[in-house]
Amino acid sequence: MLMLCDKCNVQGDCRLDKESSKVICPNCGGQVETITPFLVNAMKATRDYIAPSKQGFAFMCPCCAKKQPSVVRRDGKTVICKECKTELPQVSSFMLSTMRNMEIYEE
């Protein structure tokens, strides 16, 4: 929704953060404070949310219970969650070889 930001004083297509229900400016990334609850509800109704960023090589982690970026273990035989280091058994051998070729290894 087109509105004026409080922080950068620039008019932009502000979007709603789905988790926090706060309106975010696309130019400065700050929260727009001068928004009424009625306008927030209208943005929810029209699904005017911030688009989630897509991560490459992200798989559903059984331990974290959310989609996390993944890396190849140093032995080159298994893929693990980058956050909790849990092994991810659902990764195919093709994806494993692609990740090895792109050198996405743990630190």
N, C-alpha and C positions, 0 to 999 in steps of 0.2 A: 504494500500500500504506500502511495506517495505521501511523504510527510517530511517536515523539517526537523532535523536533529538538534537536540539541546546542546550537545558538546561541540560539534564541528560547524554548526550553523549552515549546513548544506542540505538542500532538499534531495531526497533519494528514495528508492524503493525499499522501504524498511520491511523486515520480516520478523515473524514471531518464532522465538526459540521454543521448541515443542516441550522440552523437559521443564524449563523454568517459567514458561508463560510470560517472558519479558520480550519487549520489542527491541530489536537490534538494528543499528544503523549499518548499511553496507559500506559506507565510506570510511568511518573511523572505527567501527566495531563496538562502539559504546552503546549503552542502554539508553533508549529514549524514555525520559521520565514523564513527559507531559501527555500521557496517554490515559484515556478514561477506561474503566472496566468494560463499558459498552463497546468501545472500539476493539479491545482485546477479544471479547466474545465474537464480534463480527469477523475478526481475522481468523479465529478458530473455526467459525462456521464455513468460511471460504477456503479453509486449509492453506492459508498464506504463511506457511512455515519455511524456515531455513532448510535448504536442501542438504541432506546428510552427505558428508564427504565420503568418497569411495576410496577404499584402501586396496592396494594390490596385494595379493597373496594373503588375504585374511580369511580365516576359517573359524567355524564355531568351536570354541574351547569348552570341553565338558566341565572343567574345573571353574573357570571364570563365569560360565554360563552366558557369554556374549561373544560376538565376532571380534577376534583379535588378530593383529598382524602376526605372521608366523615366520620362522627362520629354520634353516636346515642345521641339524646338530653337526658338530665338527667331524664326526665319523662319516657323514654323508649318507647315512642310511635311514634316518628318521627326521620328521618335521616336528618341531615343538612350538608351543605358544611363546611369544616373545615376552609376555608379562610374567607368567607363573612357571614357565619351563616344563609344562605338562606335555607329554607325547600326544600327538594327534594321529590316531589310527585311520581316520577316514580319508586321508590324502592319498590320491592315486600315484602309481609309480611314474606316470607321465608328468604329473605336476611336480613330483620330487625331482625328476631329472631336469625339468625346466628351471626350477629354483636353483639347482646345482650349477646349471649353465650360466645363470645370471649372477651367480656367486652371492646368494642371499644366505650367509652363514651367521651363526651366533658370534657375539664378541668374545 
